Amino acid sequence: MFWRYAAGLIVVVLLSVGLFGLHLYSKSRTSQLFGEMVARVETAKPLVALTLDDGPSARFTNDVLAVLRERDAKATFFLTGKEAGENLAQTRMIVNAGHEIGNHSYSHANMAFMGPASVKDEVERTDAAIRAAGYEGEILFRPPFGKKLVSLPWYLSQHGRKTIMWDVEPESYPDLAGNPDALAKHVIDHAKSGSIILLHVMYRSRDVSRQALPLIIDGLRQKGLELVTVSQLLQAR
């Protein structure tokens, strides 16, 4: 009886360790099983990419675009297909302002354990929504929550698509989340040539990030860094 219990316990522990390891690997910013993944770019040029995830939203898209327009700054917007389709006018505003648009899945579900058919549907429905807004550039991809394992990287690699991650993520620190100045300072202090910065600015709950956005842009420029799109940053390699 004891040995049977011990063997069962060992199996449970091994499964738990294995699942935890898969969880950690699914959100790795340094490697994936298939295809090209980029979290930062090795370049000597003083360039960084500002990326804005989620949306577009009917309420806040114009506010975000106004900040970028006032500072003549370009960003890469990773949009969800559902919101891009529901807020087509706002998606077109982003296109017409000359920003880059990336694919952030259709439903913003965790795609780490998603099957091939669902991955295809999530990516291609979002591509269609982005194209419907008139966007003609390359559509880069960013997985929701940064999570991917087998089916998603495989699909992207088979279609010559890049997985875009990030190396500066200020919103993940609770002590910064409620203070625009602290959030901006973190980005300015940690960004360096080739960095990809992640922010969320499209929802009511992201007011602090919206307040920090102009501070970040101004601070990065004062530091001597130029803001470009992800595609432009990739070209600087």
C-alpha atoms as one frame of an Amber mdcrd trajectory, in Angstrom:
protein
   0.000   0.000   0.000   2.793   2.417   0.924   4.690   1.863  -2.323   1.536
   2.293  -4.389   0.837   5.587  -2.605   4.444   6.701  -3.056   4.406   5.863
  -6.775   1.165   7.789  -7.227   2.601  10.759  -5.397   5.728  10.702  -7.584
   3.593  10.671 -10.732   1.578  13.648  -9.485   4.761  15.567  -8.646   6.323
  14.805 -12.018   3.162  15.866 -13.851   2.988  19.058 -11.832   6.631  19.872
 -12.538   6.119  19.101 -16.204   3.047  21.314 -16.471   4.812  24.126 -14.638
   7.756  23.786 -17.005   5.429  24.004 -20.010   3.800  27.066 -18.476   7.179
  28.772 -18.119   8.302  27.779 -21.612   5.013  28.935 -23.154   5.796  32.535
 -22.195   9.530  32.450 -22.911  10.879  35.554 -24.644  14.099  33.863 -25.752
  12.993  30.715 -27.581  10.098  28.897 -29.207   9.819  25.573 -31.023   9.317
  26.903 -34.550   9.816  30.070 -36.532  11.255  33.478 -35.743  10.602  35.194
 -32.435  11.863  38.682 -31.592  11.847  40.283 -28.125  14.460  42.931 -28.911
  16.696  43.761 -31.848  20.470  43.851 -31.783  21.330  47.196 -33.350  23.833
  49.979 -32.823  21.284  52.560 -33.949  19.450  54.481 -31.179  16.025  53.095
 -32.099  13.209  51.640 -29.991   9.739  50.396 -30.878   6.665  51.403 -28.898
   3.961  48.716 -29.092   0.383  49.175 -27.893  -1.681  46.043 -27.289  -5.441
  45.410 -27.493  -8.322  47.397 -28.898  -9.038  49.506 -30.762 -11.679  50.995
 -28.500 -14.383  53.450 -29.484 -13.647  55.563 -26.406  -9.853  55.858 -26.203
  -8.352  55.304 -29.663  -8.637  58.957 -30.632  -7.002  60.082 -27.361  -4.033
  57.786 -27.938  -3.661  58.860 -31.554  -3.770  62.512 -30.484  -0.779  62.024
 -28.154   1.198  60.312 -30.919   0.219  62.945 -33.484   1.176  65.862 -31.224
   4.639  64.343 -30.802   4.990  63.087 -34.363   5.623  59.580 -33.015   4.832
  56.275 -34.696   3.787  53.107 -32.869   2.856  49.507 -33.634  -0.695  48.636
 -32.561  -1.305  44.940 -31.889  -5.089  44.752 -32.292  -7.565  41.975 -31.597
  -9.673  40.946 -34.564 -12.951  41.150 -32.682 -12.363  44.749 -31.603 -10.837
  45.752 -34.940 -14.004  44.589 -36.660 -16.401  46.047 -34.113 -14.547  49.389
 -34.148 -13.692  49.554 -37.826 -13.724  53.366 -37.891 -11.076  53.465 -35.153
  -8.985  50.821 -36.927  -9.077  52.982 -40.052  -8.003  55.986 -37.977  -4.876
  54.077 -36.925  -4.174  53.096 -40.533  -4.719  56.619 -41.851  -2.395  58.049
 -39.181   0.424  55.944 -40.642   0.957  53.559 -37.723   1.816  49.882 -38.016
  -0.828  47.290 -37.176  -0.091  43.820 -35.854  -2.284  40.794 -35.151  -3.044
  40.040 -31.489  -5.460  37.153 -32.199  -9.214  37.425 -32.656 -10.539  36.715
 -29.166  -7.434  37.323 -26.995  -7.593  33.780 -25.615  -4.579  31.879 -24.322
  -3.264  30.139 -27.463  -0.598  27.971 -25.799  -2.685  24.789 -25.909  -4.977
  25.765 -28.791  -5.390  23.267 -31.624  -4.312  23.930 -35.238  -7.797  24.710
 -36.555  -8.465  27.234 -33.796  -5.058  28.872 -34.268  -5.735  29.265 -37.998
  -9.150  30.790 -37.307  -7.830  33.221 -34.664  -5.023  34.490 -36.887  -6.826
  34.639 -40.212 -10.030  36.261 -38.929  -7.894  38.998 -37.412  -5.870  39.440
 -40.605  -9.150  39.871 -42.477 -10.381  42.537 -40.035  -7.093  44.442 -40.358
  -7.173  44.294 -44.156 -10.809  45.444 -44.137  -9.590  48.680 -42.548  -7.268
  49.291 -45.498  -3.965  48.250 -43.928  -1.528  46.998 -46.589   1.723  46.412
 -44.672   3.190  43.217 -43.256   1.095  41.953 -40.355   3.320  40.886 -37.476
   1.888  38.676 -34.718   1.932  38.947 -30.940   0.396  36.088 -28.916  -2.090
  37.016 -26.178  -0.311  37.027 -22.791   2.865  36.219 -24.755   1.984  32.493
 -24.589   2.705  29.941 -27.316   3.821  26.309 -27.462   3.387  24.108 -30.549
   0.430  24.840 -32.824   0.793  28.623 -32.886   4.555  28.804 -33.626   4.132
  26.029 -36.195   1.341  27.878 -38.001   3.280  31.157 -37.998   6.477  29.493
 -39.234   4.607  27.813 -42.087   3.297  31.192 -43.204   6.537  33.133 -42.782
   5.159  35.139 -39.861   7.210  36.622 -37.026   6.317  36.334 -33.343   6.901
  39.701 -31.680   7.494  39.776 -27.929   9.064  42.578 -25.835  11.857  43.377
 -23.401  10.379  46.369 -21.519   7.032  45.821 -19.777   6.425  48.381 -16.988
   2.808  47.412 -16.288   3.852  44.034 -14.887   5.223  45.737 -11.744   2.455
  46.436  -9.187   4.438  49.231  -7.527   4.456  51.145 -10.839   0.942  50.424
 -12.027  -0.729  53.304 -10.196   1.793  56.046 -10.905   2.288  57.515 -14.418
   5.611  59.139 -13.489   7.025  55.926 -12.026   5.781  53.888 -14.967   7.359
  56.296 -17.451  10.637  56.412 -15.506  10.862  52.612 -15.600  10.532  52.600
 -19.386  13.022  55.435 -19.859  15.551  53.843 -17.487  15.313  50.344 -19.001
  14.871  51.018 -22.711  17.999  50.825 -24.846  18.816  50.583 -28.527  16.730
  47.783 -30.014  14.157  47.600 -27.211  10.526  46.701 -27.841   8.279  48.398
 -25.277   4.881  46.975 -24.328   1.987  49.134 -23.101  -1.806  48.766 -22.864
  -3.685  52.024 -23.397  -7.060  51.160 -24.918  -9.328  50.582 -21.912 -10.723
  52.663 -19.058  -8.633  50.619 -16.607  -5.445  51.738 -18.397  -5.696  55.427
 -17.553  -2.283  55.427 -15.848  -0.615  54.054 -18.974  -2.325  56.686 -21.123
  -1.075  59.398 -18.776   2.420  57.916 -18.947   2.469  57.723 -22.757   3.524
  61.342 -23.492   6.052  61.216 -20.641   7.558  58.061 -22.128   7.837  59.503
 -25.616   9.415  62.735 -24.383  11.771  60.926 -22.001  12.986  58.444 -24.603
  13.774  61.274 -26.993  15.612  63.197 -24.298  17.645  60.044 -23.792  18.584
  60.144 -27.482  16.328  57.303 -28.627  14.141  57.504 -31.719  10.725  55.818
 -31.795  10.043  53.632 -34.828   7.662  50.828 -35.760   8.613  47.212 -35.102
   9.147  46.627 -38.822  11.492  49.609 -39.000  13.360  48.306 -35.968  13.738
  44.883 -37.593  15.204  46.550 -40.680  17.915  48.119 -38.498  19.438  44.748
 -37.595
